[in-house]
């Protein structure tokens, strides 16, 4: 029996994005913002997109306009870097690949303990996990950023974390579009 559902090709084009049904659009792009398909659901209304940059910009506007409660939920959907969830195999495929790309899944016990200690302190201070676009960093620059950002004002840190989430989404869209 033939499957009548629309399926998206592995490398979508902006033209194809602009013709997808709402459900297919969300299915394709819902994971770009970690466990937050609501961003894709709302960005759908901003079609037509000239390119992935226009799509990313529309998605960022959705997040900016979402309000603090939704923004906090978005931040809280992210896993700790080199955390227990990662070590237990509980990450999304995209997060697992991003962390593995820097070897954050293969640290020494001492390094895992350092991340656990700092992740716990960060979460206790800000109420969400430390988030950084790992593709733009090294292990050492991530450790330095985590230690440094613990001293940020909570409002500054929320803005910083949302900026990092936007960078992560940009990297994921580039991967999806093959750019």
N, C-alpha and C positions, 0 to 999 in steps of 0.2 A: 504494500500500500504506500502510495507517495505521501511525503510529508509536505503539507501546504504552507507551513510556517516559513516566514521570511528569515533568512540567515544572512549575516553580514560576512563579507569576505575578510580574509586575514589582514589585508592592508586597505583600509577604507580610504576613499577619496572624499574631499569636501562635497562634491556633487552627490555622491552616494549618501553621505550623512544628511544632506538636505532633503532626501526623498524617503528616508526610513520612517516607518511607523513609530509612534511614540514608544511602544514597548520594546521594539528592536533597538532604538536609539539608546534607551536606558540600559538594555541588556549589554550593549557594546561598550558604553561609557560609564556605567554605574560604578565600576571599581576604580576608576581613575582617582577619585577622592575616597580614600580608605573607608570601606564599609559605610559609605554615605551616598547611596544612589539618588537621594533627593536633589543633589546638585545637578546631576544630568537631567533629572525629571524637569526641573525648573529651567535649565538652560535650553531645553528643547524649544521653548517659546521664543527664543531669540534668533531662530533660524531665519535667514539663510547665512551660512558661514562661508566666507571667501576661502579660508584656509584654517589649519589647526590653531594658528595664533588667534584668529577671531573667535574660535570655539573656546580656547583657553580664557581669553578676555571675558567672554560671556559667563563662563563658569566662575571666574573670580568675582564678577559683579554679583552673581547669585550669593556667594559666600559673604561678601561685604555687606550686602543688604539683608542678610538672613537674621541679624540680631544676635546678641551675645549668647543666648541660651543655645541656639542652633550651632553657633560657632564653637562653643564649649563641647557640645556633643560631637562635632566633627573632630576636634582635637583629641577628645577622649576615645575616639574610635581607633586611634593609632596605637601600635604596640610600643613597649619599651625597646630601646636599642639594646641588643645583646642581652635581652631579658629572659626570664623563665619561660615565657610563652614561645620565644624563638627556640630555646633549647629543647622544648617539648614538641616542636613541630607544629605549633598552633597558629602560625602566621598565614596571612593570605599569600598566594603564590607570588604576587608582586613584591610584597614586603620581604618575603623570604629571599627572593633573588637579589633585591637591593642590598640587604644586609650581608648575604653571602658574597656579594661582589667585593666587599671590603674584608672578608674573613671574619665578620662579627659573629659568625656561627661556629668559629673554630678558635676561640680564645683559650688562653691558659686559665686555670682555676682562679688565679690571682686577678687576672683581668676581668673575668666574669664577676668576681666579688666586687671589684672597683665599680663596674657598671651598675651592679645591683645597689650598692650603697648610694651612689650618686643619683641613679634613677629614682630611688625611694625618697631621697632628700628633695629632689626636684618636684616630684609629684606632691609631696607633703606641702611644699611652699606654694605651688601654683594651681594644684587641683587637676592637672592633666599631665600626660607624659612629655618628656623631652623629645622634641621633634626637630630633625635636621635632614635636609636633602643629602643623603649619603653619597650620591653620585658626584657631588661637587666637593667632596672632602676626602681626607685620608683618616685612618684610625686616630692618629695623633691630633689632627685638627678637630675631630669630633670630640675627643676627650677634653681638649682645651676649651672648646665652645661650651660643653656641658658644665665644666667647672666655672667658667666665666659667667655664663648666663644665670647661674644660681643666684648671683648678686643683683640681677635686674629687678626693677620695679615690676609688680605684677601686670600693670597695664602695658608697659613696654614689652614684657615677655609674651603676653598674649598676642600682641601685634607681630612680634618676631616669629612666634610659632605659626601664626596664620600665613605669614610670608613664606615660611619654609614649606608649609603644606602646598601652597600655590606652586612653588618650585618643583616639588615632588610630582604634582599633577602635570606640570609642563613636561618633565622628563618622561612620564608615563605616556602622555599624548605623542611625544616625539617617537617613542618606541612603537606605539600603535600605528603611527603614520609612516614609520620608516625614514624619518628625517634625521 
